[in-house]
Amino acid sequence: MAGDSFESLRARRSDLIADVLEKAEGKRPDIIAMTLAAGGNSRETWIFTVAESGGQRAMVFRCDPDHWIREEEMKTEIAGLTLANRAGVPAPQLLYSSAMINVGRPFVITSVVGGTTIPKRVIREDAFAPARQSFAADCGRILAALHTAVEFSAGWQTIDPVADLEGHRAKVGFRSPVLEGALSWLVRNRPSPIPLRPAHRDFRLGNLMISETGIVAVLDWETCGLSDPHEDLAWLCSRAWRYGGGNPVGGIGTLHDLIESYEYHSGQKIDPVRLHWWRVLAATRWGFASAARPRGSAGGAAIEEAAIARQVCRQEYNVLLELKDSGGATA
Amino acid sequence: MTRDRGIAEPPPAAELVALVAAFLLRDVVPVISDAKLRYRVRAAENLLRLAQREMTCDGDLVRDENGYLITGQMQQAFGTLDRLSDQLGDGTLDIASADVLPLLERYVIEKLRIAAPDAAPPDVPENRKG
């Protein structure tokens, strides 16, 4: 809402949370603290605390900003959290959602998980050395648990990755020989279909809550769907998500550790040629997603849009590096 | 009105842009308390630095007839970025082929030098080929 102050926004969100908890628990809660988590342009994440007899209870409330309500994405997030909770994939515990309680807009309330999602802290701080040590193997184990949880994925959507890219391309307002050439290469070199599995599809540093000892929770399930399991491994290894780290798995770990752990826990072999195709797709997907950001705002928003548009060449470079790094390479 | 005899010419456009960028960073950003506005002013300062680099770049990029940045070699071979994009998009050219990929790599590196110099590889002779 234009001109909406932060205090006004917080008051309205506090009312919304109270409405949810009153419907769910039969008593209007006493919300004694509420902070907006940093980051996340596409979704608001509020950490709030309610007073209870004999103590306090902290929870997380997530909803879309008022100007960008995305009902389907929240339904997907709810499906993802539900699967994760049932299948033993580390994730916040889903407590209440718009699938259970109608308050006029999509939302989730989850448990609070400790740790950090800030990639540079995880990559650089000494305290996170133990987490870094096991990061790639932990990712392999978690992805194996997710990809084998087929029995909990009834009703999940199948995403055609090439059609998804073509949808992004249609929104791009300028030409990119690199992205258009990569899309054509992806179409011509597409691997044969294999059984699809539940996949996160945005499994990367930044969407993982990490403590000093390891991965605590997988967050941001709004793009999950049925896919080739290689997609999650390739996305995790994208150069865009290494944050200056030198190693392929989130800038932290080795591809060998990731694949060894994944194959051990899932019983499925990773095909290096197929993985290479998905790595090219991952770089191209992020390139198109960056290039397809809307333009045409005024003022400060236009500044941000222009800055993003001029950074698409970073993604184009990543696409070329992935293409140069033919199947089976470990960089 | 007295003239400053130490300045022979008015500052050129790139210098004007650099002056405004420096003013934003040194004088404006420190007094902004609103985090979002501060972020956007920093972004504006970065865009001005980018524009300054584009104005003064000594690389191989030129503007084609449609206004796209393109390397001289690409212009010689394909004329416009649109034509090259069409041929890559319809499969006439293979992006992964040994004659196309280095051409595109040179082009993207030149763009990185302007838009994201931290992400550009070192300016070594082999990166100047192609």
Interface residues (C-beta under 8 A of the other chain):
Chain A: F174 R175 S176 P177 V178 E180 G181 A182 L183 S184 W185 R188 G300 I303 E304 A306 A307 R310 Q311 C313 R314 E316 Y317 L320 L323 K324
Chain B: K36 L37 R40 A43 A44 N46 L47 L50 Y68 L81 D82 L84 S85 L88 G89 D90 G91 L93 D94 I95 A96 V100 L101 L104 E105 Y107 V108 I109 K111 L112 A115 A116 A119
